[in-house]
C-alpha cells in the first residue's frame, strides 16, 4: 500500500503539467482502492497476484490471468511507467507492449527489473520514496519537480458507524512485531487523550482485532471499529481529529489525507519511507529508538491534533 500512496504526488503533478492526459493504474487487488481515490485516475486494472500465487493451477485464476493480459495488450497505450521498480511490477508492465519507462540499474529497488524498460532514469536512491517517484515522472515527461508534494486525494464520506463528535484513530497494527508500539504506551496515550474525544481502534486480522479489544477494554471512550475497506478507512482517517500510527500503510494514507499525524517508528528509519513531514505530520523514533508517550503528545499538539 505504501508504494501506491508514495506515487500519488507524482500523479498529481503529472496531471497539473498535462491536464488532458488519460491515466490508468495497474494495482494489486488488495490495494486497488488507493488509486481509485485519486480523481486523475480514469481506470484501475486489478492485479491479484497474491491470490493467484496461492493456487497457480486454479482454472479461475488462469481465466483471470488471460483477461488481465487481454486488457493490457488490447489497449493502445502511449507509455507505461513502472514506479515500483520490482520484477513483479516490471513483468506485467511489459505485457502492455507499450514503451516502458522506469528506474535504471543503479536506481531500481530490484536492479534486474530495469532490464525490462525501454527508457531508464537515474534517480538517487537516497531520496525519500515520494521524491523518487516525482522525479521519475518529471524526467520521463520532461518537467522540473518543484514545491511540496500534493497527494491529491480526499477522504470521502465518514463511515456511518464512526463517532459523530471528535475522535482520534490509533493505528496500532503493522506487518511485523518489531514495528509495534508497546500496548502500555497506547493505553497511557489513550487515557491522556480521553478528554479530546473518542478513540477508534481499526484492525485487519484476528490478532489485530484481539489487540484492539484489549486496548479498548483498558481505555475510556474507545471503540473497536468494524473491519473496513480502504475506502471506508479513508473516510475514517480523513475526518479524524488526529491519527497516531505505527509503520503501516494506513499511516501513510492518513498522511496523504493531510490530518494531524504522529507516525511512530521503532524498527525502521523514516528517512526514506517515512511520512511526508508537514505542518500537520511528523515522524517519531527510528530503528532502535522507540518514542515515548510524551514525545507523541508534544508532536500532536505541535501539529494541530490537540487543543
Order of alpha helices (4+ residues) and beta strands (2+ residues): alpha-beta-alpha-beta-alpha-alpha-beta-alpha-beta-beta-alpha-beta-alpha-beta-alpha-beta-alpha-beta-alpha-beta-alpha-beta-alpha
